[in-house]
């Protein structure tokens, strides 16, 4: 594994000599705009390994994406290699349709200590709730980013991440199915504690999420990528392209349905992904990702 090869993969040509917030943020932004959040392996008959070298080969050499335990595990290696102080944390992702958090951790994120402050670095959430910059770990303070306003709330040692939602202008409303969350003003994203985690603690959820019949990742094929001014996402056959804050605190959303024969071309043109095996799109869950 080679840091320069990784930088080439994310098209990062900046300096990395200074261990500062600007450098970390720049690398992070390049990562999320180059490496998709995706679970396509599950829908190609491949297993997702929780192994750093396998993840490196998949994301860096094969130019694929990955989910949180791949993206953030790789980012932890990158930041540690550069000299940053990185700790793995475990989170529980909020399920809006159930208005609940799961019993067990199901999300990997990073805490970075830098210049006497703590930052949360999470390059593996994807969709419209993907952070675009590291967030300072402070409670109750709005932290505006291009995707929207994020903030942490801390209660009795548990930290909650939430995002203030913008209104959406959906160009072709007939293909939209997110009316049930249309009136949300603020979306809870996940909760976590500052208990340091070891990668071994994620082996159970890594296996469960790719095999359980009710897992979101089994019931939906997902591929999303942050762009210069928004996000594009392919969920099942539905391709959504969103432009953030294009007018009066409103996001512009365009949706179209992709035919099976267009899948390969769409993945290549929109996400720079070429798959080795036959991909079978799936979208049988009602859970909203926007």
N, C-alpha and C positions, 0 to 999 in steps of 0.2 A: 504494500500500500504506500502510495506516494502522494504527498500533499500537493505537489505541482500538477500531478495528473488530475487530482480533484479540482484544483483551481481552473484547469483547462476545461473540465466538464461543466463548470458553472460559469464559464467565461469571465472569471475574475482576474483582472490585471492590475489591481491596486497594490499598494504596499501592505505588508503584514508584519512589519518590524515593530510597530508600536502596539502594545497590549492596551488598547483604549476602546472606549465605547463606539467611536466612529468606525474603527476598523471592523469590530465585531458586527456592527449593524450593517455595514457594506457587504461583508461576506454573507451574512444571513439573508439579505435582500437578493443577492445573486442566486443563492441556493433556492429560495422559494419560487423564483422566476425561471429556474432551469430544471428543477427536479419536481415532477408531479407528485401529488398525493394520490396514490392509486392502490387498488387491491386486485388488479387484473390477474395476478398469479392464481388466485383462488378460482377464477373462472376460465383458466387455461389448463387446469389439472396439475398445477405446480404447487408445491408447499412453500410457505414463507419461513425461512430459517432465521433464528435469532442468533446469528453468527456474524461478527463484524467483517470478517474477510469475505463471506458470501454476500453480505449487504454491499460492501465496497465494489465487488465484481459486478453485481446487479446494477447498482446506481451509476457508478463511475465508468465502468468499462462497457456495459451493455446499454448504457443510457436509458435505463428504466427509472421508474419512481418507486415509491414505497409508502407504507403507512407509518404511524408515529414511531413504532419500535424499530423501524429501519432508518427513517429520516433523522430522528433525534439521536439514535445511537451513533450514526455516522457523524452527525454534527458534534457530538461529544468528543469523538476521536479527533476531529478537525481542530476544535478549540483547545483541547488538551495538548495536541501536537504543537500548537502555536504558543502554548504556555499559560493559557487561561485556567482559572480555578473553577472546575466544573463538578457539579453533583447531580446524580440522577434523582428525579422525584417521580412519584406515582400519583395519578389523578383518577377521578371517577367522572365520566362524561354524563352531563345532564340529558335526560330523555324527555323532551317537552310533551310528547303525547301521553306519557305516564306521570308527568310532573314529579319525577323522582330521579335519584342517582342510584347507580348499581351498588350492590353490597361489596364488591371487590374492585380493586383498581383495574382499569382497562385502558389507561393512557400513560405514555411515558413522556416526560418533559424535563427540561434542564434548568438548574439554578447556577448562575455564574456570579462569583464574588469579584468585584472590580472596584478599586479605589474606595474601599470602605462601604460600598453599596452592594445590594443584591439585585440581580436581574433574572427574570424568567425568560428563557429562550425556548421557543416552541416552533419548530419548522415542520411539524408533522400533524397538523390538525386539518388543513385543507379547507376546501369550500369557501364560504363567505365569512367564516369565523377564524380564518388564518391570520395570526398576527403578522404585521409587516415589519415590525421592529422589536427588539428586546424591550420588555416592560420592567420598569423599576418596581421592586416588591414593596409597595407602600399601599396602605389601606385607605379606601374612600376618596381617592384622587382620580379625576378623569384624566385619561392619557389618550388624547386624540391621535389617530393614525389615519392613513388614507382610506382603509376599509370602514372606518367609523370610530366611535369613542369607546375604548375599552377601560375597564377599571377593576381593581381588586377590592373585595370586602373581606375583612378578617374577623372571625368570631371564635373565641375560645381556642385559638391555635389552628383552626381550619380556615383556609383561604378559598374564596370564591371568585372566579373570573366571570365577568359579564360584559355584554356588548350592547350599547344603545343602538337600536335599529333605525335605519332611514326608511322613508317611504320608497316604494318602487314604482317605476313606470314600465309596465310589461307590454311590449309592442304587440304580441299576439296572445291575448289573454286566454284563448280557447285551449292552448296547450299547457296552461299553468294549473297546478293542482295544489297550490300552497295557500288557499283561501283560509284554511284553519289557523294559520299563524300570521295572517295578514295584519291583524290588529295588535300584534305584540309591539310594545314600545321598547322593551329591554329583554334580551335573551340571556339566561344563565348558560354558561358554556361548560364549565367543569369546576369541581372542588379538588383541593389537594392539601396535604400537610407538608411540612418542611423536613419530614423524616427521610434521611438519606436512603436510597435504594440501591440494590445490586441488580445487575442485568438478569441474574438467575431468578429473581422474584417475578420477572415478566414472562417466564417460559409458559406458565399455566395459561395466562390470558392470551398469549400469542397463539397457542394451540386451540384454545376454546373459540376465539373470535373467527378462526378460519374453518371451523368444523361444526359448531353448534347450529342446528336448523333455524333457530330464532335470532342468530347473530345478524346485525345490520350488514356486515361485510359478506355474509353468505347470501342474503336476500337482495342485495343490490351490488351491481358492478359499478365501481366508482373510479373516475379519473379526473382530477382537477388540477389546474395550474394557475398561479397568480401571473398576471400580465403587467405591463407598464402602468395601466390605469384601471385595472379591475381583475376579473377572474373569468376563466372558462371552465366548464365542467361537463363531463359526459357521464350521466347516470342512467344505466340501462341503455335505452335508445335515444334518450333526451339530451340534446346538447344545449346548454345554457351559457350565454355570454353576457357578462354584467360589466357595465362601466360605472365606476364609483363616482358619486357626487357630480353627475354631469350637469345638473341644474337644480338650484334651490334646495339643497340638501336632499336630493332624490337620486336614486340609482337607476340607470337605464338597463332593462333586462330584455334580452332577445332569446327566444326559445325555438328550436326546431327539432323535428324527429328525424333521426338518421336511419336509413335503410340498412339492412344487413350487408348488402354489397358495398356500402359506403364506409363501413366500419374501419377497415384497414387504412384507407386513405385518410379518414378523419383523424385517427390516432396519430398518424405520421405528420399530417399538416398542422394540426392544432396542438399536439402534445409532444411531437418529436419522438414518438414511441413506435418501435417495431417489435412485434411479438414473435417468439419462436414457435409457439404452439397455437392451435385453434382456439379462438376466443368466443365464448358463448355469453352474450349480454344477458343480464338478469335485472329485473326491478319488480319485486313482488311485495316490497314493504311500503307501508304508508308513511313511514317516518320522514319528516321533512328535513332536508339538509340546508335549507335557506331560511 
